Amino acid sequence: MPYHGWSKIRTELLMDISATLADFTHTPEGFRHIPAHLARAFDLHPLSLAVIHTVPDGAMVFLSATSEDHLPPSFEHDLLNIHQQTRPRSTEEGLTLRPMIEIGQSGEAEDGGASDGADAGSLGDFPRSKVFAHSIDDAYRMLLIVHQRAGDPRLSVGLTEILQLVAQQLGKFLEGLIIWMARPELLGAPFTSLTEREWIVLRHLNSDAGEKQLADQLELSPHTLHSHIKAIYRKVGVQGRLPLLLKAQESMRNLRLSRLSTHPAPMVPATTRAVAVG
């Protein structure tokens, strides 16, 4: 995806990172490797990644990971604080969506908006954060967070532009993972006929575990698990675990390709406040 004025090295770096992120966003286990990979690629430590699920009465952390080996006890609380301080704001001209927001101990966001607490951007010894946000849909929002000490220099314009693009692409990739974990009905027929319990079983079938081990993991009797599996095979129209998983992977791949086929938002200067991505 070369952009006008970009060097060949920068374009190749972004393509390599995108390919790796595509692999990491198929499973929750892969998701946990993303912050460490990006931290190494850009020499930014620590770096965190979160998907926030918003509901009518609040928000919760749906997925989270960080490049740090040890998480502070307040990690999820800190992520929700950061989400609160960086969520899109309503203005007279409509909803203002910002690709990068800086928050920290000063209580001031990069665009001048006041934060609700002195520790809004903190993570342990790193009181400031640069947040690259992407609205996946109306209910899910992704935050790619670069944590910084008070005296750390600002990110360069070039690095900021790359991280904005990485966040935008990562948000599209993560949409497929969210669908697999929380919105399987979007895969369409025949998967729309599965019950919630059958979907839980199907997700666990995507492993090397045998039926007895799966039954223990799901706290089901082997007979009950086998009955669920037979019902899944019948509804999907397959015979066997491998054909089932191949069909599910094909549906996921087709859905992901259809979502990724949309054109990315135009590149904008890092100093622009109101842009077309959330």
C-alpha positions, 0 to 999 in steps of 0.5 A, a space after each residue: 500500500 505505497 503512499 505518495 512520498 513514502 520511501 521504499 523501505 518505509 512501505 516495505 516495513 508497513 507491508 511486513 508488519 501488516 502481514 504479521 498482524 494478519 496472522 496474529 489476529 486469527 485467535 485471542 492467543 495471537 492477539 496477545 503477541 501483537 504489542 511485543 511484536 510492534 514494540 520490537 518493530 518500532 523500539 517503543 516500550 511499553 506498548 499496549 493494545 486493547 479492544 473496548 466493548 461499549 454497552 449502554 451502561 458503560 464499557 468493559 475490556 474485551 481483549 487486552 495485551 501489553 509488551 510488558 512481562 508483568 502487568 500492574 494490578 490496575 491495568 484494565 482500570 487504566 485502559 478504561 480510563 484511557 478509553 474514557 479520555 480518548 473517545 470521540 467527542 460531539 461538537 457542533 459540526 458532528 462527531 470529532 474522530 481523532 487518530 492520535 491523542 496524547 494524555 498524561 498527568 497534566 490532565 490535558 488531551 492533545 486537542 485541548 480537551 480536559 481529562 477527568 483524572 491526573 492519572 488518565 494516561 498512566 501505566 506504572 512508571 509511565 505517566 503519559 500515553 500516546 493513543 492511536 484509536 480506531 472504531 471497529 464498529 458501534 460497539 467495539 473500539 481499539 486502542 493502540 497505546 504507546 506509554 511514555 515517561 514524562 521526559 520522553 520526546 514526542 513521536 516523530 511525524 513519520 512514526 506517527 503516520 505509520 502508527 496511524 496506518 498500523 492502527 487502522 489496518 489492525 482495527 480491520 483485522 481485529 473485526 474478524 476476531 471479534 466476529 469469531 468470538 462475539 458475533 458469529 451470526 455475521 458469518 451467515 448461513 449455515 452458522 446462523 443456525 448454531 446455538 450459543 452453546 454450540 458456538 462455544 463448542 465450535 470455538 473449542 474444537 479449533 484446537 488439538 484437544 480430544 473430546 475428553 479434554 474438551 469435555 473437561 475444559 467445558 465442564 460437560 459430560 463426554 456424552 453431552 459434548 458429543 451430542 453438541 458436536 453431532 448437532 453442529 455437524 448436522 447444521 453445518 452440513 459436514 462430517 468430521 472436525 476438519 471439514 467443519 473447521 475448514 468451512 468455518 475458516 473459509 467463511 471467516 476468510 471471505 468475511 475478512 476479505 470483504 471487509 478489507 476490500 474497502 478503501 482506507 481513509 486518506 492519509 492526513 498530516 499528523 498535526 490534523 485534529 479532526 480526521 476520518 478514522 476513530 
